Amino acid sequence: MKQHERVEKNVGLLALFMVIAVSIGGLVQIVPLFFQDLVNEPVEGLKPYTALQLEGRDIYIREGCVGCHSQMIRPFRAETERYGHYSVAGESVYEHPFLWGSKRTGPDLARVGGRYSDDWHRAHLYNPRNVVPESKMPAYPWLVENTLDGKDTVAKIEAMRWLGVPYTDEDIKGAVAAVKGKTEMEALVAYLQVLGTSIKNKR
């Protein structure tokens, strides 16, 4: 019996070799990325989210927006013509977790910051059909009624700082005051309006 047949007919041995092969591939492909400055360095002008934007990001996650909207523009002409400059690693250095997504029921939002007014976003989130009649996106009217109390905001910022996001003590001290009494709608709009603004070349 040939050696490769011995491996192919023994499921346990085959599984072992598969794990070894995948592990080596992962080490070769992934580990070097952690040591490249290009990947780990933030792009020029990148700032940590404000307390209100960070709360808006959590609302974005809670409401499942990432299930229908990506935040990753691929380096293809069709994408850059529509959305702007392709996404670069340095934009996501402060993202924990990443919200790149993999599905686009709705458009990519990586460069949506500043593209529409706050009023447009509020109307769109309250009832998408008010501004885009053919939209399949659900309405989020409760965002106008729900207010933030800021009780978890400091803990969120401290967790992000522990992960390497450069928040200052002043950011932490002013966090509760920055969000208390604001609506979830205001927080989500603040988050959307900052997306992609660290890269200047955008449509």
C-alpha positions as CSV (number, residue, x, y, z in Angstrom):
1,M,0.0,0.0,0.0
2,K,1.3,3.4,-1.0
3,Q,2.0,5.9,1.8
4,H,-0.6,8.4,0.7
5,E,-3.3,5.7,0.5
6,R,-2.5,4.8,4.2
7,V,-3.2,8.4,5.1
8,E,-6.3,8.7,2.9
9,K,-7.9,5.6,4.4
10,N,-7.2,6.5,8.0
11,V,-9.6,9.3,8.9
12,G,-7.8,10.2,12.2
13,L,-4.4,10.5,10.5
14,L,-5.9,12.5,7.6
15,A,-7.6,14.9,10.1
16,L,-4.2,15.3,11.9
17,F,-2.4,16.2,8.7
18,M,-5.2,18.6,7.7
19,V,-4.9,20.4,11.0
20,I,-1.1,20.7,10.6
21,A,-1.4,22.0,7.1
22,V,-4.0,24.6,8.0
23,S,-2.0,25.7,11.1
24,I,1.1,26.2,9.0
25,G,-0.9,28.1,6.4
26,G,-2.3,30.3,9.1
27,L,1.1,31.0,10.6
28,V,2.5,32.0,7.3
29,Q,-0.4,34.1,6.2
30,I,-1.8,35.7,9.4
31,V,1.0,36.1,11.9
32,P,3.2,38.4,9.8
33,L,0.4,40.9,9.6
34,F,0.7,41.6,13.3
35,F,4.2,42.8,12.8
36,Q,3.6,45.1,9.8
37,D,3.4,48.8,10.7
38,L,1.2,49.3,7.6
39,V,-1.5,47.1,9.2
40,N,-1.1,48.3,12.9
41,E,-0.6,52.0,12.3
42,P,-3.8,54.2,12.2
43,V,-4.2,56.3,9.1
44,E,-3.4,60.0,9.5
45,G,-6.3,61.9,11.1
46,L,-7.9,58.8,12.6
47,K,-9.4,59.6,16.0
48,P,-11.1,57.4,18.6
49,Y,-14.9,57.6,18.6
50,T,-16.4,60.2,20.9
51,A,-18.6,58.8,23.8
52,L,-21.8,59.5,21.8
53,Q,-20.4,57.9,18.6
54,L,-19.3,54.8,20.6
55,E,-22.8,54.5,22.0
56,G,-24.1,54.8,18.5
57,R,-21.8,52.1,17.3
58,D,-23.2,49.8,20.0
59,I,-26.8,50.6,18.8
60,Y,-25.7,49.8,15.3
61,I,-24.6,46.4,16.5
62,R,-27.6,45.8,18.7
63,E,-30.1,46.6,15.9
64,G,-28.4,44.2,13.5
65,C,-27.3,46.8,10.9
66,V,-24.1,44.9,10.2
67,G,-26.3,42.0,8.9
68,C,-27.3,44.1,5.9
69,H,-24.6,46.7,5.5
70,S,-20.9,46.1,5.0
71,Q,-18.2,48.6,6.0
72,M,-15.5,47.3,3.6
73,I,-15.0,48.8,0.2
74,R,-13.0,46.4,-2.0
75,P,-10.3,47.8,-4.4
76,F,-12.4,47.3,-7.5
77,R,-13.4,50.1,-9.9
78,A,-17.1,49.3,-9.6
79,E,-16.9,49.8,-5.8
80,T,-14.6,52.8,-5.7
81,E,-16.7,54.6,-8.3
82,R,-19.8,54.1,-6.2
83,Y,-18.5,54.4,-2.6
84,G,-15.2,56.2,-2.8
85,H,-11.6,55.2,-1.7
86,Y,-11.2,51.5,-1.0
87,S,-10.9,50.6,2.7
88,V,-7.4,50.4,4.2
89,A,-6.3,48.5,7.3
90,G,-5.3,51.6,9.2
91,E,-8.9,52.8,9.3
92,S,-9.9,49.9,11.5
93,V,-7.1,49.9,14.1
94,Y,-9.5,51.2,16.8
95,E,-12.4,48.9,15.8
96,H,-13.2,46.3,18.4
97,P,-14.9,44.3,17.0
98,F,-14.5,44.9,13.3
99,L,-17.8,45.6,11.5
100,W,-16.6,44.9,7.9
101,G,-19.6,42.6,7.3
102,S,-20.0,40.2,4.4
103,K,-23.5,40.9,3.1
104,R,-25.0,43.9,1.3
105,T,-28.8,43.9,1.4
106,G,-28.3,47.7,1.7
107,P,-25.3,49.8,0.5
108,D,-21.8,49.8,2.0
109,L,-21.5,52.4,4.8
110,A,-17.7,52.6,5.1
111,R,-17.8,56.2,3.6
112,V,-21.3,57.3,4.5
113,G,-20.0,60.0,6.9
114,G,-20.9,63.5,5.7
115,R,-22.7,62.2,2.6
116,Y,-26.1,63.0,3.9
117,S,-27.4,65.5,6.4
118,D,-28.3,64.6,10.0
119,D,-32.0,65.3,9.1
120,W,-31.8,62.8,6.2
121,H,-30.4,60.1,8.5
122,R,-33.1,60.8,11.1
123,A,-35.9,60.6,8.6
124,H,-34.4,57.5,7.0
125,L,-33.9,55.6,10.3
126,Y,-37.4,56.6,11.5
127,N,-39.0,55.3,8.4
128,P,-36.8,54.5,5.4
129,R,-39.7,54.6,2.9
130,N,-40.0,58.4,3.7
131,V,-36.8,59.0,1.7
132,V,-36.2,55.9,-0.3
133,P,-39.7,54.5,-1.3
134,E,-38.3,51.1,-2.6
135,S,-36.3,50.5,0.6
136,K,-36.5,47.1,2.3
137,M,-34.9,48.4,5.5
138,P,-37.0,48.2,8.6
139,A,-38.0,51.3,10.5
140,Y,-36.5,52.2,13.9
141,P,-39.0,54.7,15.4
142,W,-38.1,53.7,19.0
143,L,-34.6,55.3,18.6
144,V,-36.3,58.7,18.9
145,E,-37.9,57.7,22.2
146,N,-35.1,55.8,23.9
147,T,-32.6,58.0,25.8
148,L,-29.1,57.2,27.0
149,D,-28.3,57.3,30.7
150,G,-24.5,56.8,30.3
151,K,-24.3,54.2,33.0
152,D,-22.1,51.8,30.9
153,T,-20.3,54.4,28.8
154,V,-17.3,54.8,31.1
155,A,-16.9,51.0,31.2
156,K,-17.0,50.8,27.4
157,I,-14.4,53.5,27.0
158,E,-12.1,51.9,29.6
159,A,-12.5,48.5,27.8
160,M,-11.5,50.2,24.5
161,R,-8.5,51.8,26.1
162,W,-7.4,48.5,27.5
163,L,-7.6,47.2,23.9
164,G,-5.2,49.9,22.8
165,V,-7.6,52.7,21.7
166,P,-5.9,56.0,22.9
167,Y,-8.6,57.4,25.1
168,T,-7.5,60.0,27.7
169,D,-8.6,60.4,31.3
170,E,-10.4,63.5,30.2
171,D,-12.4,61.4,27.7
172,I,-13.4,59.1,30.4
173,K,-14.3,61.9,32.9
174,G,-16.6,63.6,30.4
175,A,-18.2,60.5,28.9
176,V,-21.4,60.4,31.0
177,A,-22.1,64.1,30.5
178,A,-21.6,63.7,26.8
179,V,-24.3,61.1,26.3
180,K,-26.7,61.6,29.2
181,G,-30.2,62.6,28.0
182,K,-29.3,62.1,24.3
183,T,-31.5,59.9,22.3
184,E,-30.4,56.6,20.7
185,M,-31.2,58.3,17.3
186,E,-28.7,61.1,18.0
187,A,-26.1,58.5,19.0
188,L,-26.6,56.4,15.9
189,V,-26.6,59.4,13.6
190,A,-23.4,60.7,15.2
191,Y,-21.8,57.3,14.6
192,L,-22.9,57.1,10.9
193,Q,-21.7,60.7,10.3
194,V,-18.1,59.8,11.3
195,L,-17.7,56.7,9.2
196,G,-15.0,57.0,6.6
197,T,-14.2,60.6,7.4
198,S,-10.5,59.9,8.1
199,I,-9.9,59.2,4.4
200,K,-10.3,62.4,2.4
201,N,-10.6,60.9,-1.1
202,K,-14.3,59.9,-1.2
203,R,-17.3,60.3,-3.4
